[in-house]
Amino acid sequence: MAAMSASILLTTSSVWLGAIRSEALDTKMIEAYYKKRALESDSMDMEIDLSNLGTVNTMFAALFSKLGVPIKTTISATVLEDALNGTVTVRPLPIGTSVSGKVDKQCAHFFGVTINEQQAQAGIVVRVTSTAQSKFKLLYFEHDANGGYGLALQEDSEKTGKATSSGMYFLHFQVYRLDSTINAVAMAKDPEAAFFKRLEGLQPCEVSELKAGTHIFAVYGDNFFKTATYTIEAICAKTFEDTTVKLKEVEAQILKKRNELRQFETEYRKALARFQEVTNRYSQEKQSVPSVENDMGTLNIVELSVSLKLPPPLSSIPNSSPMHSVDELLKERDSIHSSFTIACPLDAGGTSSSSTGRVPTEDFNLKAQSPGEDADGKDKSNKKKWFNLNLKGSDKKLG
């Protein structure tokens, strides 16, 4: 399956290489072509192993990701094997502290979080954020009988404001993750269906509590070329009781909204079928009786739907924002997630709201800062347009 995904990338890459060489590259053309070619393809359900892609294919995968196309990636087999063999270095991450660092692509930094009985009962939250908007995965490993660590959970980073973040919430009740790729694929295939499928990516997390002891987490670098810059925090929910209650409440509202959308879709489809039946009949009657147009004038679709009390297509309703309430619920959920932090809260722009009161974080840099990055790990070369790529250059210019 991964080979098939790589083949699709290779085919698409070849098409655009010709466009680049003929100086016919256009971003809108790229978006239209690839979303038709990839998003409408069932291959988007596959995961791509970046280690099997060449430089050019990896570059195009990064290009499409920049366009907003969801590209799923697998965890390096080397990382999983080293974890199973117990040969990884595990750094302690005490509760109430955070560690900042940089991790190479397709590599992982492992952390051991030790909790006592009281902390386990109160609930534990582990979150990772990146103000540099790095792509990463937050991993949770269980102890293996052979002394190693087996992968149990993984959460991909999501963009929230001007940062990327991911978290695991062990709060003794069912929490949910939202897979945004499901809605992206649905929107490409049927924009109106995407309205109803907006919350179908909501999936229950497999683990809702941790026992007392040491638990292994890892931050996996998921950037296509650069190292991933991150900050990981381990938090006891005892001091976040109000936030915990809010999270439980808003996710209950989101589940209720998902059920409402499912019911509404059924009602809408029935009404729409009736609407289409009536409009088809109207067209037939109009053709058979030419004088009707002279007497009644032209009756458009929206007017007809109002007169018959039937719903017109969603796309024909001007200035409508049907997903406003869903967007507000998801925004509130993101805000609650970001409240689980020992540092100053981030505002909507992804920047700290205060320069005081921040708990110092420990740097965990295994590699010197790249020449093309600033102090926050941001690539200064992004001042150039992202699609201005030099295909004849070396790999260093692509990183």
ABEGO torsion letter per residue (X at the ends): XAAAAAAAAAAAAAAAAAAAAAGABBAAAAAAAAAAAAAABAAAABBBBAAABBAAAAAAAAAAAAAGBBBBBBBBAAAAAAAAAGABBBBBBBBGBBBBBBBBBGBBBBBBBBBBAAAAAAEBBBBBBBAAGBBBBBBBBBBBAAGBBBBABBBBBBBBEABBBBBBBBAGBBBBBBBAAAAAAAAAABAAAAAAAAAAABBBBABABBBBEBBBBBBBBABAABBBBBBBBBBBAAAAAAAAAAAAAAAAAAAAAAAAAAAAAAAAAAAAAAAAAAAAAAAAAAAABAAAAAAAEBBBAAAAAAAAGBBBBAAABBGBBAAAAAAAAAAAAAAAAAABBABBBBBAAGBBABABGBBBBBBBBABBBBAABBAAGBBAAAABBAABBBAABBAAAAX
